[in-house]
Each structure stands twice: as C-alpha cells, then as structure tokens.
Amino acid sequence: MRIHTKPALSADQIASFLRDGFVRIDEAFTTKTAAQARAILWKATGCDPDNRSTWTRPVVRLGQFSQAPFKEAANMPKLHAAFDQLVGRDRWYARGSLGTFPVRFPSEDTPGDDGWHIDVSFGYENSDFMEWRANVSSKGRALLMLFLFSDVGADDAPTRIRVGSHIDVAKQLEPAGEAGLTLRELAADGFASSANRREELAVGKAGTVYLCHPFLVHAAQQHRGTEPRFMAQPALLPRVPISLRRADGDYSPVEQAILEAISRPRT
C-alpha cells in the first residue's frame, strides 16, 4: 500500500542533493527496528556477538532480508515522502526487502573491496560483474540508499563519499548514450575525474538513511573501531524510467542533477 504524507525534505535539502549528490535523513526508522534487524543479521553472520574470537573476517556479505523489521525500515512514511520528492510521485517501487548487507568487523586486515566506484544498474546477465553497466539515464536505478542499522562513527568503516561526484560521472556517461559504460570502463582510471572532490563519511545513529544520487562515487574502508557495522545498501528501483527528455518538463531532482551536469562546460 502506498503511503501518503507531508514532504520530508526542505528546499535546502533538495538543493543540497542537487549540489552534493546525497541527503542524510536522521531517525528515518526507529532504533527498536534497527535492534530487531541486527538480531536477525547476527544469526546470519554465523558469528557470536559476545565472542570476539568468532569475528574472523573483515567483512561478511549477506543477501536479501525481507522480515518485518527490514520491510518497516524501508517503508517509513518519511522515506516514502522523500522518494516522491527526489524521484517523482508514483515513479518508484516500494521495497519488500533490503539489499546486500556488507557487515564490517573490526580488523587489522583490509577488506579487499574498498575501491572507489558507483553502483551500476543493468547488464546483470553477464557473469563478470565488472561488465555490468550504467548509462546517463540511470537505467534500472533511481537512488542508491545507505541504511544504518548500527551506530556508525568515523572509525566504524563508514562509507566514504566524494561530494558532488555525481556530476563527474554524468559527464563521463553522457557520450556513451543509451548503451552506457561497463564498471570496468568507468573505473579504468580509478574515477580520477572526482579525485579532487571533498570526502564525507556516512556516519550517524542507527536509523539514519542516506539517499544518494545513482552516480555518486563512494567506497568502503577498513573498520578501525570496536563494534561491527551493520548497513544495507539497496537500490530504489524506478517504476517510471529516469528520463532526460520529458515533454512536460516535470523533471525530478535526480534527473535535474544529470541535466545540469551534462550542460556544464567540461574542465
């Protein structure tokens, strides 16, 4: 059932999304819901929360979870209202589950998955994930979302974000048209076009959600804290494809950001 509610984001927050490529929503879901979800996730890791000797890997990657706490977290009225504002009313699908959980444990070992990247969104039929693709109209993805199910501080492996990097990626994708580029092609130079962008960390209390432009460049990092970090990183899927040519001119902020980026002179 679709949830109707008042706007969740201010005009300043939407302007920040256009400029920076993301917006942070505090208390998007409750700490009680986060705790219920963590209990499920702990069991799935095969690790004992009270026995650190079982925390033997820097990252344990878990699949989809559709139990009640995850559905509740993904479908709070505040989030639905924000989806309407960023993607467009009736242009997205509500989530019945949350995506991959890379559970990160305190470790002296590097996780091995901490390179800069964007989350590509089609071409999944190829068995080589480096051949998965993205295009300038963000086929298959309306938003990247980061759901914090534990408190995440600067030492707790927060996702690193290159602020404003969605602009650089839009410019990179635009010449490739509808076919787009593979992750291998996009990452060939290590996303050098955004290397000088300011970095920000996706920190916050459990219940915080970051809504990110699909082209935002981000990276994992080593966990230097004391308690595991639980975070989901699902996509918001488009019900209506992202379009850069709307006859009525009714562009969403996701679309506006792309259009503004590709209209800017290249430097």
Backbone torsions as a table, in degrees:
resi	resn	phi	psi	omega
1	MET	NA	136.5	-178.5
2	ARG	-78.5	137.9	-177.8
3	ILE	-101.1	128.8	177.3
4	HIS	-106.7	135.4	-179.7
5	THR	-159.2	176.6	-179.2
6	LYS	-74.8	163.0	179.9
7	PRO	-56.5	142.4	-179.6
8	ALA	-96.6	-25.1	-173.5
9	LEU	-113.3	139.0	175.9
10	SER	-79.5	168.0	176.1
11	ALA	-59.7	-36.8	178.7
12	ASP	-65.9	-37.9	179.0
13	GLN	-67.8	-38.8	177.6
14	ILE	-67.3	-40.0	176.0
15	ALA	-61.6	-37.9	177.6
16	SER	-65.5	-39.5	177.0
17	PHE	-61.1	-44.9	179.0
18	LEU	-61.2	-41.3	-175.6
19	ARG	-79.6	-46.2	-170.9
20	ASP	-98.3	-24.0	178.6
21	GLY	94.4	6.3	178.3
22	PHE	-161.9	162.4	173.1
23	VAL	-140.8	140.3	179.8
24	ARG	-100.4	131.8	177.2
25	ILE	-116.4	112.0	178.0
26	ASP	-80.4	148.5	178.3
27	GLU	52.5	42.0	176.8
28	ALA	-68.7	-31.9	171.3
29	PHE	-142.1	168.3	-169.2
30	THR	-82.7	156.9	176.0
31	THR	-66.3	-28.8	176.1
32	LYS	-64.3	-45.2	177.0
33	THR	-61.0	-42.3	179.1
34	ALA	-60.6	-42.9	-179.5
35	ALA	-65.2	-41.3	177.7
36	GLN	-62.2	-40.2	178.7
37	ALA	-67.0	-41.6	179.8
38	ARG	-60.4	-38.2	179.6
39	ALA	-59.7	-40.4	177.3
40	ILE	-67.4	-42.9	-177.7
41	LEU	-67.3	-39.4	177.8
42	TRP	-56.4	-45.2	179.3
43	LYS	-60.9	-39.3	-178.2
44	ALA	-68.9	-27.3	179.9
45	THR	-70.6	-24.2	-173.9
46	GLY	78.2	7.6	-179.8
47	CYS	-103.5	158.6	180.0
48	ASP	-103.1	119.4	-179.1
49	PRO	-61.9	-20.2	-178.4
50	ASP	-102.3	4.9	-178.9
51	ASN	-133.9	96.8	-174.9
52	ARG	-65.6	-18.6	178.3
53	SER	-66.3	-16.8	178.5
54	THR	-86.7	-5.9	-179.7
55	TRP	-88.3	73.8	-167.9
56	THR	-95.0	-11.8	-177.4
57	ARG	-121.7	147.2	179.8
58	PRO	-68.7	-25.7	178.8
59	VAL	-147.7	136.2	172.6
60	VAL	-118.9	119.6	-174.1
61	ARG	-99.5	120.2	-177.7
62	LEU	-110.1	156.5	-175.8
63	GLY	-89.6	-153.7	-175.1
64	GLN	-71.2	144.2	175.3
65	PHE	-130.8	128.3	-175.9
66	SER	-123.1	13.6	177.9
67	GLN	-66.8	166.8	-171.7
68	ALA	-51.3	-44.9	-178.3
69	PRO	-61.8	-33.3	-178.8
70	PHE	-74.4	-41.9	176.2
71	LYS	-62.2	-41.2	-179.7
72	GLU	-63.7	-45.5	-179.4
73	ALA	-60.4	-40.1	-175.2
74	ALA	-76.2	-16.7	-170.3
75	ASN	-125.0	30.8	175.6
76	MET	-68.3	145.0	-178.9
77	PRO	-54.0	-37.5	-179.6
78	LYS	-62.0	-39.3	179.8
79	LEU	-71.9	-43.5	178.6
80	HIS	-58.3	-40.1	178.7
81	ALA	-65.2	-39.2	178.5
82	ALA	-67.3	-38.1	176.3
83	PHE	-59.7	-43.9	178.0
84	ASP	-57.4	-42.5	-175.8
85	GLN	-72.4	-35.8	-175.2
86	LEU	-90.4	-32.9	-174.1
87	VAL	-108.8	-30.9	-179.2
88	GLY	118.2	138.5	-179.3
89	ARG	-61.2	130.7	179.5
90	ASP	65.4	20.4	179.7
91	ARG	-109.1	10.5	-177.6
92	TRP	-140.3	159.4	177.5
93	TYR	-101.2	133.6	172.5
94	ALA	-65.7	146.1	-177.9
95	ARG	-88.6	135.1	174.0
96	GLY	-96.0	-7.5	178.8
97	SER	-154.7	175.6	174.7
98	LEU	-115.5	149.8	-171.3
99	GLY	-74.0	-155.0	-175.6
100	THR	-59.0	136.8	173.5
101	PHE	-108.1	104.3	169.4
102	PRO	-85.6	96.1	-178.6
103	VAL	-80.1	119.2	-173.9
104	ARG	-106.5	128.1	-177.3
105	PHE	-106.2	150.4	173.0
106	PRO	-56.3	130.8	-175.4
107	SER	-161.9	147.7	173.1
108	GLU	-84.3	-9.0	179.5
109	ASP	-89.6	144.1	174.7
110	THR	-73.5	147.9	-174.2
111	PRO	-74.8	-20.7	178.8
112	GLY	81.2	3.4	179.8
113	ASP	-133.3	34.9	-170.0
114	ASP	-106.7	25.4	178.1
115	GLY	-82.1	154.6	177.0
116	TRP	-68.8	140.3	-176.8
117	HIS	-165.8	170.5	161.8
118	ILE	-115.3	162.9	176.6
119	ASP	-89.0	108.0	179.9
120	VAL	-72.5	166.7	-164.6
121	SER	-138.5	2.0	173.0
122	PHE	-153.0	174.9	-174.1
123	GLY	83.0	21.5	-175.8
124	TYR	-68.7	-10.4	178.3
125	GLU	-68.6	-17.2	178.0
126	ASN	-78.7	130.3	-177.4
127	SER	-70.7	-18.0	178.0
128	ASP	-93.1	109.0	-174.6
129	PHE	-64.0	-21.1	177.3
130	MET	-71.1	-11.5	176.1
131	GLU	-96.0	-1.0	172.8
132	TRP	-65.9	157.1	-164.4
133	ARG	-128.3	164.0	167.8
134	ALA	-140.5	151.5	174.1
135	ASN	-132.5	174.4	-170.8
136	VAL	-65.9	-21.9	176.2
137	SER	-97.3	16.1	175.2
138	SER	48.2	53.1	177.9
139	LYS	-54.5	125.8	173.4
140	GLY	86.3	-1.2	-178.8
141	ARG	-148.2	127.2	177.1
142	ALA	-97.7	-34.8	177.4
143	LEU	-149.5	152.6	160.6
144	LEU	-96.5	135.5	-178.5
145	MET	-127.4	140.9	177.0
146	LEU	-119.4	111.5	-179.1
147	PHE	-102.6	116.3	180.0
148	LEU	-89.6	116.0	179.0
149	PHE	-101.8	2.4	171.7
150	SER	-140.7	161.4	174.2
151	ASP	-64.6	133.1	-177.2
152	VAL	-126.7	113.7	174.9
153	GLY	-103.3	-174.9	-174.5
154	ALA	-62.9	-27.0	-178.5
155	ASP	-93.8	-1.9	-171.3
156	ASP	-99.2	36.9	178.7
157	ALA	57.9	45.5	175.9
158	PRO	-66.4	146.5	175.0
159	THR	-60.5	133.8	175.7
160	ARG	-88.9	135.3	-177.3
161	ILE	-122.2	132.3	170.6
162	ARG	-90.9	106.5	-173.2
163	VAL	-64.4	124.7	179.5
164	GLY	83.7	4.2	-175.5
165	SER	-70.8	-16.3	176.4
166	HIS	-60.8	-27.7	178.5
167	ILE	-67.2	-44.8	-179.5
168	ASP	-64.1	-41.4	-177.8
169	VAL	-69.4	-39.4	177.0
170	ALA	-58.5	-42.4	178.4
171	LYS	-64.8	-36.6	179.6
172	GLN	-68.5	-37.8	-176.2
173	LEU	-80.5	-29.0	-171.2
174	GLU	-54.9	-44.9	-179.4
175	PRO	-65.0	-20.4	-177.0
176	ALA	-83.6	-7.6	175.0
177	GLY	62.0	-149.5	-174.4
178	GLU	-65.8	-32.6	-178.8
179	ALA	-66.3	-32.4	178.5
180	GLY	70.4	-160.7	-178.0
181	LEU	-129.5	152.3	174.3
182	THR	-79.3	162.8	175.7
183	LEU	-59.9	-36.1	177.7
184	ARG	-61.4	-42.9	179.2
185	GLU	-69.3	-41.2	180.0
186	LEU	-63.7	-37.6	-174.3
187	ALA	-94.0	6.2	-173.9
188	ALA	-56.5	-35.8	-179.9
189	ASP	-107.3	18.8	179.0
190	GLY	67.8	27.4	-177.4
191	PHE	56.5	47.8	-176.0
192	ALA	-62.2	-28.4	-176.7
193	SER	-63.9	-20.8	179.4
194	SER	-109.7	9.8	-173.6
195	ALA	-62.5	-26.7	-178.6
196	ASN	-92.2	4.3	178.9
197	ARG	-71.3	147.6	175.5
198	ARG	-65.7	141.1	177.5
199	GLU	-96.7	143.1	173.1
200	GLU	-133.1	149.4	-178.1
201	LEU	-103.0	138.5	179.7
202	ALA	-83.4	74.2	-179.6
203	VAL	-99.8	164.8	176.2
204	GLY	156.4	171.8	176.4
205	LYS	-75.9	158.0	172.5
206	ALA	-54.8	132.6	-175.0
207	GLY	105.4	-6.8	176.9
208	THR	-80.5	141.9	175.8
209	VAL	-131.0	133.1	172.2
210	TYR	-102.5	123.1	174.1
211	LEU	-101.0	118.0	-170.0
212	CYS	-119.3	145.7	172.4
213	HIS	-61.1	142.5	-177.7
214	PRO	-57.3	-22.9	-176.4
215	PHE	-95.6	8.7	-177.1
216	LEU	-69.1	127.1	178.7
217	VAL	-81.7	130.7	-176.2
218	HIS	-149.4	169.6	-177.1
219	ALA	-155.7	150.2	171.3
220	ALA	-79.9	177.2	175.4
221	GLN	-158.1	169.0	179.3
222	GLN	-65.9	143.7	178.2
223	HIS	-87.8	118.3	-178.5
224	ARG	-112.5	8.6	-177.6
225	GLY	-93.7	-149.6	-174.7
226	THR	-121.8	-21.4	-177.5
227	GLU	-122.9	144.1	-178.9
228	PRO	-58.0	150.5	177.0
229	ARG	-104.5	126.2	179.2
230	PHE	-111.4	117.1	-178.0
231	MET	-146.6	139.8	172.4
232	ALA	-104.0	151.0	-179.0
233	GLN	-134.5	60.7	-177.3
234	PRO	-78.9	161.2	169.8
235	ALA	-90.6	150.3	163.0
236	LEU	-94.3	122.0	-174.3
237	LEU	-90.1	140.4	-178.5
238	PRO	-80.5	130.2	170.2
239	ARG	-78.7	-38.1	174.5
240	VAL	-113.9	126.2	-176.9
241	PRO	-56.0	143.5	170.9
242	ILE	-57.5	133.1	-176.8
243	SER	-133.1	137.4	177.0
244	LEU	-103.7	8.2	179.7
245	ARG	-139.6	74.3	179.0
246	ARG	-94.6	123.0	-178.1
247	ALA	-59.7	-33.7	-178.1
248	ASP	-88.8	-3.1	179.0
249	GLY	70.6	13.0	-176.7
250	ASP	-86.5	72.2	-176.9
251	TYR	-86.4	138.3	174.9
252	SER	-77.3	164.1	174.1
253	PRO	-57.3	-34.7	175.9
254	VAL	-59.8	-45.1	179.7
255	GLU	-71.1	-40.8	178.8
256	GLN	-58.0	-42.2	-179.1
257	ALA	-60.8	-40.5	178.8
258	ILE	-67.3	-46.9	-178.6
259	LEU	-61.4	-41.8	178.2
260	GLU	-64.6	-39.1	-178.7
261	ALA	-64.7	-46.9	-174.2
262	ILE	-77.9	-11.2	176.6
263	SER	-90.3	-10.5	-179.5
264	ARG	-78.6	145.1	175.5
265	PRO	-61.8	143.1	176.5
266	ARG	-76.6	142.8	-179.1
267	THR	-110.6	NA	NA
